[in-house]
């Protein structure tokens, strides 16, 4: 029994929203394409569901006889109606999209003012040209390209307008901070610092003899010099 015969056993009751299927385009109309997925009735892929972004003509995306991958949008066994989509279902619903989230996305369109990125939400988010990098960017295509997968941070979500502002700059900054937090531990003392500290300890631990003349200036000067050298050494390490 071939796969097509197996497909014909599918009833509308067997189908559920977001179910992934393969089918054959049987007919195209101005408003969409009818696709045979092996069910009781052909499903309709509305022109708005053919792909992300505006579509002028159905024939620009699909043609009769073409095999396509679709997802079930709505199914009504009582009326025999089946609505399909060629756009992958939303993985990140609006209620789950929050400012500060770090997500992966795919660049789907580049404009002079920035890049649109698909992060799995209902609509793509925009990385404005000013959020592509800390440095000046003249043309977004200098940094990103269509179909490129990038890491972004969600800056802001306008749920009423269904708009998402993204940043590559924020994502890079957070990565750098995390790396610095992991690396910033107390530095290991160098041989020179160990020697200086030991000399200071010996200088403080060895008091002048009781019968010695009360001229402690040289010893104090030597101790002050050692402290000054150690202080300058540590400051130099912090700057570097």
N, CA, C and O of each residue as an XYZ file, in Angstrom:
960
protein
N       0.854     -1.201      0.000
C       0.000      0.000      0.000
C       0.879      1.237      0.000
O       1.725      1.390      0.881
N       0.698      2.117     -0.963
C       1.566      3.280     -1.046
C       1.096      4.377     -0.110
O       0.026      4.294      0.494
N       1.942      5.428     -0.004
C       1.650      6.497      0.942
C       0.386      7.247      0.565
O      -0.346      7.697      1.447
N       0.108      7.392     -0.744
C      -1.075      8.122     -1.171
C      -2.346      7.391     -0.746
O      -3.339      8.012     -0.366
N      -2.297      6.034     -0.820
C      -3.442      5.245     -0.393
C      -3.677      5.414      1.098
O      -4.820      5.501      1.548
N      -2.579      5.459      1.874
C      -2.683      5.661      3.306
C      -3.275      7.031      3.606
O      -4.072      7.180      4.532
N      -2.882      8.034      2.816
C      -3.367      9.382      3.042
C      -4.873      9.483      2.856
O      -5.540     10.266      3.532
N      -5.408      8.679      1.927
C      -6.845      8.764      1.645
C      -7.683      8.275      2.823
O      -8.894      8.497      2.850
N      -7.063      7.621      3.783
C      -7.776      7.142      4.951
C      -7.993      8.243      5.982
O      -8.748      8.055      6.936
N      -7.347      9.378      5.801
C      -7.472     10.468      6.755
C      -8.870     11.077      6.685
O      -9.362     11.413      5.608
N      -9.491     11.209      7.836
C     -10.787     11.892      7.904
C     -10.566     13.242      8.582
O      -9.562     13.443      9.264
N     -11.484     14.142      8.396
C     -11.345     15.466      9.011
C     -11.321     15.371     10.533
O     -10.736     16.213     11.214
N     -11.972     14.325     11.052
C     -11.961     14.141     12.505
C     -10.570     13.777     13.022
O     -10.255     13.971     14.196
N      -9.742     13.241     12.111
C      -8.383     12.847     12.513
C      -7.442     14.051     12.601
O      -6.378     13.972     13.215
N      -7.839     15.154     11.990
C      -6.955     16.313     11.908
C      -7.117     17.249     13.107
O      -8.217     17.436     13.628
N      -6.004     17.824     13.523
C      -5.985     18.753     14.645
C      -5.178     19.997     14.260
O      -4.251     19.905     13.455
N      -5.519     21.153     14.824
C      -4.758     22.374     14.546
C      -3.268     22.186     14.813
O      -2.875     21.520     15.771
N      -2.453     22.777     13.960
C      -0.983     22.745     14.009
C      -0.401     21.407     13.552
O       0.814     21.216     13.583
N      -1.264     20.480     13.129
C      -0.772     19.208     12.609
C      -0.061     19.453     11.273
O      -0.571     20.178     10.419
N       1.097     18.856     11.102
C       1.883     19.048      9.877
C       1.556     17.953      8.860
O       1.508     16.770      9.195
N       1.330     18.376      7.596
C       0.969     17.447      6.537
C       1.700     17.787      5.242
O       2.239     18.882      5.078
N       1.702     16.839      4.348
C       2.205     17.087      2.994
C       1.043     16.915      2.029
O       0.191     16.047      2.217
N       1.014     17.750      0.994
C      -0.087     17.666      0.058
C       0.296     18.127     -1.335
O       1.426     18.550     -1.579
N      -0.646     18.041     -2.226
C      -0.447     18.447     -3.619
C      -1.425     19.575     -3.951
O      -2.620     19.480     -3.672
N      -0.898     20.639     -4.546
C      -1.750     21.752     -4.948
C      -2.629     21.287     -6.111
O      -2.118     20.889     -7.158
N      -3.936     21.338     -5.925
C      -4.863     20.886     -6.965
C      -5.386     22.034     -7.818
O      -5.645     21.861     -9.009
N      -5.539     23.202     -7.212
C      -6.116     24.325     -7.949
C      -5.731     25.628     -7.280
O      -5.665     25.699     -6.053
N      -5.478     26.652     -8.064
C      -5.180     27.978     -7.526
C      -6.293     28.948     -7.902
O      -6.850     28.893     -8.999
N      -6.595     29.823     -6.980
C      -7.600     30.858     -7.207
C      -6.987     32.201     -6.812
O      -5.874     32.250     -6.289
N      -7.717     33.286     -7.063
C      -7.214     34.604     -6.691
C      -7.008     34.718     -5.184
O      -6.110     35.427     -4.730
N      -7.842     34.019     -4.408
C      -7.810     34.138     -2.943
C      -6.957     33.083     -2.252
O      -6.767     33.150     -1.038
N      -6.437     32.106     -3.000
C      -5.615     31.093     -2.365
C      -5.459     29.838     -3.209
O      -5.745     29.835     -4.406
N      -5.000     28.770     -2.562
C      -4.766     27.511     -3.268
C      -5.432     26.358     -2.522
O      -5.406     26.297     -1.292
N      -6.024     25.449     -3.286
C      -6.630     24.253     -2.704
C      -5.604     23.123     -2.742
O      -4.994     22.844     -3.775
N      -5.434     22.487     -1.596
C      -4.403     21.460     -1.459
C      -5.021     20.133     -1.023
O      -5.816     20.083     -0.084
N      -4.645     19.071     -1.714
C      -5.105     17.726     -1.386
C      -4.116     17.101     -0.414
O      -2.977     16.813     -0.779
N      -4.555     16.888      0.836
C      -3.698     16.255      1.837
C      -4.141     14.821      2.100
O      -3.704     14.198      3.069
N      -5.006     14.302      1.238
C      -5.466     12.935      1.405
C      -6.663     12.818      2.315
O      -7.015     11.714      2.732
N      -7.296     13.929      2.634
C      -8.464     13.910      3.521
C      -9.752     13.855      2.703
O      -9.713     13.754      1.477
N     -10.876     13.922      3.382
C     -12.176     13.850      2.719
C     -12.396     15.026      1.772
O     -13.076     14.905      0.752
N     -11.811     16.155      2.128
C     -11.965     17.359      1.309
C     -10.625     18.064      1.191
O      -9.777     17.978      2.079
N     -10.453     18.761      0.081
C      -9.228     19.543     -0.076
C      -9.234     20.708      0.907
O     -10.286     21.246      1.253
N      -8.039     21.084      1.348
C      -7.923     22.205      2.267
C      -7.560     23.475      1.514
O      -6.929     23.425      0.458
N      -7.961     24.606      2.063
C      -7.666     25.892      1.444
C      -6.536     26.598      2.171
O      -6.577     26.791      3.386
N      -5.513     26.982      1.390
C      -4.449     27.830      1.918
C      -4.750     29.236      1.417
O      -4.566     29.527      0.235
N      -5.205     30.096      2.296
C      -5.527     31.466      1.896
C      -4.250     32.175      1.438
O      -3.155     31.833      1.884
N      -4.388     33.150      0.560
C      -3.226     33.847      0.013
C      -2.349     34.455      1.112
O      -1.132     34.558      0.958
N      -2.972     34.851      2.210
C      -2.218     35.432      3.325
C      -1.428     34.388      4.105
O      -0.559     34.723      4.909
N      -1.743     33.109      3.855
C      -1.086     32.022      4.576
C      -0.081     31.255      3.703
O       0.425     30.206      4.102
N       0.195     31.785      2.520
C       1.144     31.114      1.628
C       2.585     31.293      2.088
O       3.399     30.376      1.979
N       2.890     32.469      2.600
C       4.230     32.745      3.113
C       4.183     34.017      3.940
O       3.216     34.776      3.878
N       5.224     34.244      4.707
C       5.290     35.483      5.492
C       5.538     36.645      4.540
O       6.322     36.533      3.598
N       4.874     37.740      4.790
C       5.050     38.883      3.917
C       3.937     38.954      2.882
O       3.139     38.028      2.737
N       3.904     40.057      2.175
C       2.846     40.285      1.194
C       3.028     39.423     -0.057
O       4.143     39.247     -0.547
N       1.923     38.894     -0.562
C       1.936     38.089     -1.788
C       0.999     38.753     -2.794
O      -0.183     38.942     -2.509
N       1.512     39.100     -3.947
C       0.688     39.729     -4.986
C      -0.226     38.722     -5.682
O      -1.424     38.953     -5.845
N       0.369     37.600     -6.087
C      -0.400     36.575     -6.797
C      -0.090     35.208     -6.217
O       1.051     34.915     -5.858
N      -1.111     34.378     -6.130
C      -0.924     33.018     -5.615
C       0.110     32.277     -6.448
O       0.940     31.536     -5.921
N       0.045     32.492     -7.780
C       0.962     31.787     -8.687
C       2.426     32.189     -8.486
O       3.325     31.512     -8.985
N       2.671     33.272     -7.768
C       4.053     33.669     -7.472
C       4.685     32.747     -6.433
O       5.906     32.707     -6.277
N       3.835     32.012     -5.728
C       4.327     31.148     -4.645
C       4.139     29.665     -4.958
O       5.053     28.866     -4.750
N       2.960     29.294     -5.456
C       2.692     27.879     -5.738
C       2.033     27.727     -7.110
O       1.536     28.689     -7.696
N       2.046     26.492     -7.597
C       1.384     26.191     -8.868
C       0.744     24.812     -8.787
O       1.120     23.998     -7.944
N      -0.205     24.554     -9.644
C      -0.908     23.267     -9.636
C       0.077     22.117     -9.821
O       0.996     22.198    -10.636
N      -0.128     21.042     -9.052
C       0.736     19.874     -9.138
C       1.945     19.931     -8.212
O       2.667     18.943     -8.074
N       2.171     21.069     -7.582
C       3.339     21.221     -6.695
C       3.097     20.557     -5.346
O       2.018     20.678     -4.766
N       4.105     19.862     -4.860
C       4.014     19.265     -3.527
C       4.411     20.313     -2.495
O       5.437     20.977     -2.640
N       3.605     20.459     -1.466
C       3.860     21.483     -0.456
C       3.730     20.905      0.952
O       3.115     19.862      1.169
N       4.324     21.613      1.880
C       4.229     21.261      3.292
C       3.260     22.240      3.936
O       3.419     23.453      3.798
N       2.271     21.732      4.629
C       1.242     22.594      5.206
C       0.977     22.215      6.661
O       1.349     21.141      7.135
N       0.316     23.149      7.344
C      -0.107     22.920      8.724
C      -1.607     23.203      8.822
O      -2.116     24.111      8.165
N      -2.298     22.438      9.631
C      -3.732     22.624      9.818
C      -3.971     23.866     10.670
O      -3.407     24.006     11.755
N      -4.820     24.773     10.159
C      -5.203     25.968     10.918
C      -6.533     25.733     11.632
O      -6.632     25.856     12.853
N      -7.531     25.399     10.857
C      -8.860     25.133     11.409
C      -9.485     23.959     10.666
O      -9.266     23.774      9.469
N     -10.257     23.181     11.387
C     -10.941     22.054     10.756
C     -12.331     21.929     11.361
O     -12.510     21.971     12.578
N     -13.305     21.774     10.478
C     -14.699     21.639     10.920
C     -15.313     20.427     10.210
O     -15.809     20.553      9.090
N     -15.282     19.255     10.855
C     -15.820     18.031     10.236
C     -17.297     18.145      9.874
O     -17.753     17.530      8.910
N     -18.038     18.927     10.642
C     -19.485     19.044     10.399
C     -19.767     19.697      9.053
O     -20.674     19.273      8.337
N     -19.004     20.714      8.706
C     -19.229     21.423      7.436
C     -18.272     20.951      6.345
O     -18.409     21.331      5.182
N     -17.296     20.115      6.733
C     -16.325     19.633      5.758
C     -15.324     20.700      5.351
O     -14.763     20.652      4.256
N     -15.101     21.665      6.239
C     -14.187     22.771      5.914
C     -12.824     22.542      6.552
O     -12.718     22.197      7.729
N     -11.783     22.742      5.748
C     -10.408     22.565      6.211
C      -9.561     23.756      5.772
O      -9.419     24.021      4.578
N      -9.010     24.458      6.733
C      -8.147     25.605      6.458
C      -6.704     25.217      6.767
O      -6.394     24.688      7.834
N      -5.841     25.497      5.805
C      -4.426     25.131      5.936
C      -3.531     26.364      5.889
O      -3.975     27.463      5.557
N      -2.284     26.160      6.223
C      -1.299     27.245      6.166
C       0.046     26.682      5.719
O       0.427     25.577      6.106
N       0.753     27.447      4.908
C       2.114     27.069      4.534
C       3.135     27.791      5.413
O       4.344     27.643      5.234
N       2.623     28.576      6.367
C       3.488     29.263      7.325
C       3.558     28.429      8.596
O       2.529     28.035      9.144
N       4.751     28.168      9.053
C       4.927     27.359     10.258
C       4.191     27.994     11.435
O       4.264     29.209     11.622
N       3.484     27.193     12.228
C       2.719     27.732     13.358
C       3.586     28.513     14.339
O       4.798     28.318     14.422
N       2.938     29.392     15.068
C       3.620     30.230     16.057
C       4.202     29.371     17.176
O       3.494     28.586     17.807
N       5.488     29.532     17.408
C       6.146     28.812     18.491
C       6.217     29.663     19.757
O       6.328     29.150     20.871
N       6.150     30.991     19.550
C       6.257     31.917     20.670
C       5.019     32.820     20.686
O       5.011     33.864     20.033
N       3.974     32.429     21.426
C       2.752     33.240     21.469
C       3.006     34.609     22.089
O       3.975     34.792     22.826
N       2.128     35.579     21.788
C       2.334     36.952     22.254
C       2.478     37.032     23.762
O       3.285     37.816     24.261
N       1.719     36.243     24.491
C       1.778     36.319     25.951
C       3.123     35.841     26.496
O       3.482     36.129     27.638
N       3.857     35.106     25.661
C       5.165     34.610     26.099
C       6.307     35.526     25.682
O       7.440     35.348     26.129
N       6.016     36.511     24.824
C       7.056     37.441     24.366
C       7.225     38.538     25.402
O       6.290     39.294     25.665
N       8.416     38.630     25.995
C       8.658     39.604     27.057
C       9.976     40.338     26.843
O      10.936     39.788     26.304
N       9.996     41.586     27.277
C      11.213     42.397     27.168
C      12.339     41.753     27.963
O      12.125     41.231     29.058
N      13.529     41.796     27.403
C      14.697     41.232     28.072
C      15.013     39.807     27.667
O      16.096     39.302     27.962
N      14.071     39.149     26.990
C      14.308     37.765     26.571
C      15.384     37.699     25.490
O      15.419     38.537     24.588
N      16.248     36.715     25.584
C      17.251     36.459     24.550
C      16.770     35.265     23.733
O      16.536     34.188     24.282
N      16.624     35.451     22.434
C      16.115     34.389     21.571
C      16.928     34.302     20.283
O      17.681     35.214     19.940
N      16.761     33.204     19.593
C      17.382     33.046     18.280
C      16.339     33.354     17.212
O      15.152     33.084     17.390
N      16.793     33.915     16.114
C      15.876     34.239     15.044
C      16.549     34.140     13.690
O      17.767     33.990     13.592
N      15.738     34.225     12.651
C      16.250     34.155     11.286
C      15.886     35.437     10.543
O      14.728     35.855     10.539
N      16.868     36.044      9.927
C      16.639     37.273      9.171
C      15.808     36.928      7.938
O      16.190     36.070      7.141
N      14.664     37.607      7.789
C      13.794     37.305      6.644
C      13.710     38.461      5.651
O      13.337     38.270      4.493
N      14.061     39.665      6.114
C      14.040     40.800      5.193
C      14.954     41.901      5.697
O      15.056     42.137      6.901
N      15.620     42.576      4.761
C      16.521     43.669      5.120
C      16.067     44.950      4.435
O      15.817     44.978      3.230
N      15.966     46.004      5.227
C      15.610     47.318      4.710
C      16.718     48.297      5.069
O      17.634     47.954      5.816
N      16.637     49.514      4.541
C      17.669     50.508      4.832
C      17.677     50.901      6.307
O      18.701     51.334      6.835
N      16.508     50.744      6.981
C      16.396     51.154      8.378
C      16.618     50.012      9.369
O      16.616     50.233     10.580
N      16.806     48.804      8.865
C      17.046     47.694      9.779
C      16.733     46.342      9.159
O      16.574     46.221      7.944
N      16.647     45.323     10.016
C      16.402     43.955      9.538
C      15.219     43.348     10.287
O      15.100     43.496     11.504
N      14.341     42.660      9.544
C      13.213     41.959     10.146
C      13.635     40.518     10.434
O      14.205     39.830      9.587
N      13.335     40.089     11.658
C      13.798     38.779     12.119
C      12.635     37.931     12.613
O      11.822     38.384     13.418
N      12.563     36.707     12.128
C      11.534     35.760     12.561
C      12.035     35.053     13.818
O      13.003     34.294     13.771
N      11.366     35.309     14.943
C      11.760     34.668     16.199
C      10.733     33.617     16.629
O      10.769     33.127     17.758
N       9.815     33.278     15.714
C       8.808     32.275     16.033
C       7.529     32.861     16.576
O       6.633     32.121     16.981
N       7.421     34.198     16.592
C       6.202     34.852     17.057
C       5.235     35.005     15.877
O       5.528     34.579     14.760
N       4.086     35.616     16.146
C       3.095     35.770     15.088
C       3.593     36.680     13.976
O       3.234     36.506     12.811
N       4.417     37.645     14.341
C       4.998     38.545     13.358
C       6.490     38.680     13.619
O       6.939     38.508     14.753
N       7.257     38.985     12.586
C       8.694     39.161     12.803
C       8.984     40.424     13.599
O       8.182     41.358     13.612
N      10.121     40.448     14.253
C      10.536     41.628     15.000
C      11.518     42.443     14.173
O      12.098     41.941     13.211
N      11.699     43.695     14.551
C      12.605     44.588     13.821
C      13.839     44.917     14.650
O      13.745     45.365     15.793
N      15.000     44.683     14.039
C      16.261     45.158     14.614
C      16.590     46.444     13.874
O      17.037     46.409     12.728
N      16.369     47.579     14.529
C      16.657     48.861     13.882
C      18.153     48.958     13.613
O      18.963     48.356     14.319
N      18.510     49.723     12.585
C      19.920     49.840     12.207
C      20.780     50.297     13.379
O      21.953     49.936     13.472
N      20.194     51.092     14.274
C      20.950     51.582     15.436
C      21.170     50.495     16.484
O      21.980     50.669     17.394
N      20.451     49.367     16.362
C      20.577     48.275     17.324
C      21.332     47.078     16.755
O      21.377     46.013     17.371
N      21.919     47.259     15.585
C      22.681     46.164     14.975
C      24.064     46.022     15.593
O      24.595     44.917     15.703
N      24.644     47.157     15.998
C      26.002     47.137     16.535
C      26.250     48.408     17.332
O      25.552     49.408     17.161
N      27.255     48.360     18.207
C      27.651     49.554     18.959
C      28.301     50.577     18.041
O      28.311     51.772     18.340
N      28.840     50.110     16.934
C      29.484     51.001     15.985
C      28.479     51.452     14.925
O      27.430     50.836     14.740
N      28.821     52.532     14.241
C      27.940     53.076     13.212
C      27.787     52.070     12.067
O      28.768     51.499     11.590
N      26.553     51.870     11.641
C      26.253     50.947     10.539
C      25.573     51.746      9.429
O      24.495     52.304      9.636
N      26.175     51.802      8.294
C      25.621     52.545      7.159
C      24.549     51.735      6.452
O      23.508     52.266      6.067
N      24.812     50.439      6.281
C      23.890     49.564      5.564
C      23.743     48.254      6.349
O      24.737     47.563      6.573
N      22.510     47.896      6.775
C      22.298     46.665      7.548
C      22.871     45.420      6.879
O      23.290     44.486      7.563
N      22.893     45.400      5.541
C      23.403     44.229      4.828
C      24.901     44.031      5.031
O      25.450     42.996      4.652
N      25.560     45.018      5.628
C      26.980     44.870      5.935
C      27.185     43.882      7.084
O      28.245     43.267      7.210
N      26.147     43.740      7.922
C      26.273     42.877      9.103
C      25.436     41.603      9.033
O      25.837     40.565      9.558
N      24.276     41.681      8.384
C      23.399     40.507      8.336
C      22.937     40.233      6.916
O      23.001     41.099      6.044
N      22.473     39.016      6.706
C      21.958     38.626      5.391
C      20.693     37.806      5.569
O      20.473     37.224      6.631
N      19.864     37.756      4.543
C      18.613     36.997      4.596
C      18.914     35.510      4.833
O      19.848     34.953      4.256
N      18.112     34.890      5.683
C      18.238     33.474      6.075
C      19.340     33.248      7.104
O      19.581     32.109      7.504
N      20.005     34.302      7.537
C      21.044     34.156      8.559
C      20.398     34.004      9.935
O      19.451     34.718     10.262
N      20.909     33.081     10.731
C      20.400     32.893     12.091
C      21.223     33.752     13.043
O      22.452     33.696     13.029
N      20.549     34.544     13.866
C      21.251     35.451     14.773
C      20.658     35.385     16.179
O      19.534     34.921     16.371
N      21.431     35.856     17.157
C      20.961     35.970     18.533
C      20.492     37.401     18.751
O      21.197     38.352     18.412
N      19.312     37.549     19.312
C      18.772     38.883     19.557
C      18.170     38.960     20.953
O      17.858     37.949     21.583
N      18.021     40.200     21.412
C      17.364     40.455     22.686
C      16.095     41.256     22.421
O      16.117     42.218     21.653
N      15.001     40.870     23.045
C      13.738     41.590     22.877
C      13.788     42.862     23.722
O      13.892     42.799     24.947
N      13.713     44.015     23.056
C      13.750     45.293     23.751
C      12.371     45.726     24.221
O      12.204     46.172     25.356
N      11.385     45.593     23.342
C      10.064     46.106     23.664
C       8.997     45.346     22.869
O       9.240     44.908     21.745
N       7.826     45.199     23.465
C       6.716     44.504     22.807
C       5.476     45.384     22.861
O       5.022     45.761     23.942
N       4.931     45.711     21.699
C       3.674     46.460     21.623
C       2.582     45.460     21.236
O       2.411     45.138     20.060
N       1.860     44.983     22.222
C       0.891     43.915     21.981
C      -0.309     44.406     21.175
O      -0.924     43.625     20.450
N      -0.646     45.682     21.292
C      -1.779     46.215     20.536
C      -1.449     46.287     19.048
O      -2.268     45.914     18.209
N      -0.262     46.762     18.725
C       0.144     46.886     17.326
C       0.839     45.624     16.810
O       1.148     45.513     15.623
N       1.080     44.680     17.720
C       1.787     43.448     17.359
C       3.158     43.772     16.749
O       3.521     43.283     15.680
N       3.890     44.603     17.464
C       5.230     44.990     17.026
C       6.250     44.580     18.077
O       6.016     44.699     19.280
N       7.390     44.094     17.591
C       8.459     43.662     18.486
C       9.751     44.366     18.086
O      10.170     44.291     16.931
N      10.379     45.047     19.038
C      11.662     45.693     18.781
C      12.767     44.800     19.335
O      12.736     44.380     20.492
N      13.730     44.527     18.485
C      14.832     43.639     18.845
C      16.171     44.373     18.816
O      16.278     45.478     18.286
N      17.174     43.744     19.390
C      18.517     44.318     19.368
C      19.562     43.214     19.292
O      19.499     42.224     20.021
N      20.516     43.403     18.403
C      21.686     42.533     18.387
C      22.730     43.101     19.328
O      23.538     42.363     19.890
N      22.711     44.413     19.499
C      23.689     45.098     20.337
C      23.524     44.695     21.788
O      24.505     44.399     22.469
N      22.271     44.681     22.271
C      21.994     44.296     23.644
C      22.415     42.861     23.901
O      22.941     42.540     24.966
N      22.181     41.997     22.918
C      22.533     40.586     23.056
C      24.032     40.426     23.193
O      24.508     39.659     24.030
N      24.789     41.161     22.359
C      26.248     41.094     22.416
C      26.757     41.628     23.742
O      27.694     41.078     24.322
N      26.130     42.719     24.231
C      26.560     43.321     25.486
C      26.346     42.368     26.649
O      27.205     42.248     27.523
N      25.186     41.680     26.664
C      24.904     40.735     27.733
C      25.861     39.562     27.703
O      26.297     39.081     28.749
N      26.190     39.099     26.500
C      27.144     38.003     26.370
C      28.492     38.408     26.950
O      29.139     37.631     27.652
N      28.912     39.655     26.643
C      30.202     40.141     27.125
C      30.206     40.248     28.638
O      31.182     39.878     29.290
N      29.099     40.759     29.204
C      29.016     40.890     30.655
C      29.067     39.534     31.339
O      29.707     39.380     32.379
N      28.388     38.545     30.750
C      28.384     37.207     31.339
C      29.777     36.608     31.309
O      30.215     35.972     32.267
N      30.474     36.822     30.185
C      31.832     36.306     30.075
C      32.736     36.967     31.094
O      33.583     36.305     31.693
N      32.565     38.285     31.303
C      33.398     38.989     32.258
C      33.105     38.526     33.674
O      34.018     38.391     34.488
N      31.811     38.278     33.979
C      31.442     37.799     35.307
C      32.083     36.453     35.596
O      32.496     36.179     36.723
N      32.163     35.609     34.565
C      32.760     34.293     34.745
C      34.265     34.387     34.920
O      34.862     33.627     35.683
N      34.880     35.334     34.201
C      36.343     35.435     34.220
C      36.848     36.248     35.388
O      37.950     36.000     35.878
N      36.046     37.247     35.864
C      36.519     38.151     36.899
C      36.592     37.444     38.243
O      35.614     37.417     38.991
N      37.734     36.880     38.545
C      38.032     36.294     39.831
C      39.251     37.011     40.382
O      39.921     37.750     39.660
N      39.535     36.800     41.635
C      40.702     37.463     42.227
C      41.955     37.018     41.483
O      42.238     35.822     41.408
N      42.711     37.974     40.929
C      43.896     37.615     40.153
C      44.955     36.945     41.008
O      45.127     37.269     42.183
N      45.657     36.011     40.401
C      46.749     35.327     41.102
C      47.923     36.284     41.227
O      48.314     36.930     40.255
N      48.484     36.374     42.432
C      49.602     37.289     42.661
C      50.817     36.874     41.849
O      51.117     35.687     41.716
N      51.514     37.869     41.308
C      52.726     37.588     40.557
C      53.885     37.401     41.526
O      53.786     37.701     42.716
N      54.982     36.897     40.982
C      56.176     36.672     41.807
C      56.664     37.982     42.419
O      57.117     37.998     43.564
N      56.576     39.086     41.663
C      57.031     40.382     42.148
C      56.172     40.853     43.319
O      56.687     41.377     44.307
N      54.834     40.660     43.196
C      53.947     41.074     44.277
C      54.186     40.246     45.539
O      54.150     40.775     46.650
N      54.423     38.977     45.366
C      54.695     38.110     46.522
C      55.957     38.575     47.232
O      56.002     38.636     48.461
N      56.987     38.904     46.447
C      58.261     39.352     47.030
C      58.083     40.669     47.767
O      58.621     40.849     48.860
N      57.336     41.585     47.181
C      57.103     42.878     47.810
C      56.335     42.736     49.114
O      56.663     43.387     50.106
N      55.299     41.875     49.117
C      54.517     41.673     50.323
C      55.364     41.036     51.433
O      55.233     41.376     52.608
N      56.227     40.114     51.030
C      57.090     39.452     52.007
C      58.071     40.446     52.612
O      58.350     40.424     53.811
N      58.588     41.320     51.746
C      59.530     42.330     52.236
C      58.854     43.282     53.205
O      59.453     43.693     54.199
N      57.582     43.642     52.915
C      56.837     44.518     53.814
C      56.599     43.850     55.162
O      56.734     44.471     56.216
N      56.238     42.560     55.104
C      55.992     41.828     56.344
C      57.263     41.737     57.196
O      57.217     41.899     58.415
N      58.400     41.474     56.536
C      59.672     41.379     57.269
C      60.063     42.727     57.849
O      60.611     42.808     58.949
N      59.773     43.803     57.087
C      60.121     45.142     57.558
C      59.306     45.508     58.781
O      59.819     46.135     59.709
N      58.031     45.119     58.790
C      57.174     45.423     59.934
C      57.470     44.514     61.115
O      57.280     44.909     62.266
N      57.934     43.295     60.842
C      58.151     42.308     61.910
C      59.488     42.487     62.608
O      59.640     41.995     63.726
N      60.467     43.163     62.016
C      61.807     43.303     62.607
C      61.975     44.691     63.203
O      62.371     45.619     62.498
N      61.676     44.855     64.518
C      61.844     46.163     65.150
C      63.315     46.497     65.304
O      64.170     45.612     65.303
N      63.592     47.762     65.434
C      64.992     48.196     65.595
C      65.499     47.763     66.957
O      64.707     47.720     67.898
N      66.818     47.428     67.122
C      67.400     47.006     68.415
C      67.191     48.094     69.454
O      67.140     49.282     69.137
N      67.068     47.646     70.744
C      66.808     48.558     71.837
C      67.908     49.594     71.972
O      67.639     50.749     72.302
N      69.194     49.173     71.710
C      70.309     50.085     71.909
C      70.638     50.890     70.668
O      71.623     51.627     70.623
N      69.779     50.731     69.649
C      70.072     51.455     68.419
C      69.658     52.895     68.570
O      68.757     53.220     69.343
N      70.315     53.746     67.835
C      69.992     55.177     67.877
C      68.588     55.379     67.352
O      68.166     54.687     66.425
N      67.845     56.335     67.941
C      66.454     56.540     67.547
C      66.312     57.247     66.208
O      65.681     58.301     66.122
N      66.889     56.677     65.179
C      66.744     57.255     63.836
C      66.062     56.225     62.951
O      66.719     55.508     62.195
N      64.728     56.157     63.052
C      63.942     55.158     62.293
C      63.554     55.647     60.916
O      62.815     54.964     60.207
N      64.029     56.801     60.523
C      63.643     57.371     59.232
C      63.997     56.483     58.048
O      63.154     56.289     57.172
N      65.236     55.922     57.980
C      65.576     55.059     56.827
C      64.658     53.840     56.728
O      64.198     53.477     55.645
N      64.400     53.208     57.897
C      63.557     52.005     57.860
C      62.155     52.344     57.403
O      61.546     51.630     56.606
N      61.641     53.489     57.945
C      60.292     53.898     57.567
C      60.226     54.251     56.088
O      59.255     53.937     55.399
N      61.284     54.912     55.615
C      61.325     55.285     54.216
C      61.324     54.051     53.318
O      60.658     54.005     52.284
N      62.119     53.026     53.765
C      62.178     51.796     52.971
C      60.815     51.125     52.924
O      60.401     50.630     51.875
N      60.098     51.105     54.080
C      58.780     50.489     54.135
C      57.796     51.244     53.257
O      56.996     50.644     52.539
N      57.868     52.593     53.325
C      56.964     53.401     52.500
C      57.220     53.178     51.027
O      56.279     53.135     50.235
N      58.473     53.034     50.646
C      58.820     52.819     49.238
C      58.256     51.483     48.748
O      57.734     51.382     47.638
N      58.376     50.447     49.614
C      57.871     49.133     49.233
C      56.348     49.162     49.045
O      55.805     48.587     48.101
N      55.669     49.865     49.994
C      54.215     49.971     49.875
C      53.829     50.715     48.611
O      52.866     50.356     47.933
N      54.601     51.769     48.299
C      54.313     52.550     47.102
C      54.494     51.707     45.839
O      53.688     51.792     44.912
N      55.539     50.904     45.807
C      55.809     50.046     44.650
C      54.696     49.017     44.485
O      54.215     48.776     43.379
N      54.288     48.402     45.627
C      53.224     47.399     45.560
C      51.911     48.028     45.093
O      51.179     47.445     44.294
N      51.624     49.242     45.611
C      50.395     49.929     45.222
C      50.383     50.237     43.737
O      49.371     50.031     43.068
N      51.512     50.735     43.208
C      51.583     51.063     41.794
C      51.491     49.807     40.935
O      50.926     49.834     39.842
N      52.049     48.711     41.434
C      51.990     47.435     40.687
C      50.554     46.958     40.557
O      50.123     46.547     39.479
N      49.802     47.014     41.677
C      48.411     46.568     41.659
C      47.547     47.458     40.782
O      46.682     46.968     40.055
N      47.783     48.792     40.848
C      47.023     49.724     40.017
C      47.264     49.447     38.546
O      46.345     49.518     37.731
N      48.525     49.126     38.206
C      48.862     48.835     36.819
C      48.130     47.604     36.313
O      47.700     47.551     35.160
N      47.991     46.583     37.215
C      47.303     45.355     36.814
C      45.813     45.613     36.594
O      45.206     45.037     35.692
N      45.218     46.495     37.435
C      43.789     46.794     37.293
C      43.543     47.493     35.976
O      42.580     47.170     35.280
N      44.405     48.461     35.607
C      44.250     49.179     34.339
C      44.404     48.278     33.139
O      43.691     48.427     32.147
N      45.336     47.338     33.222
C      45.593     46.452     32.073
C      44.561     45.358     31.995
O      44.616     44.521     31.094
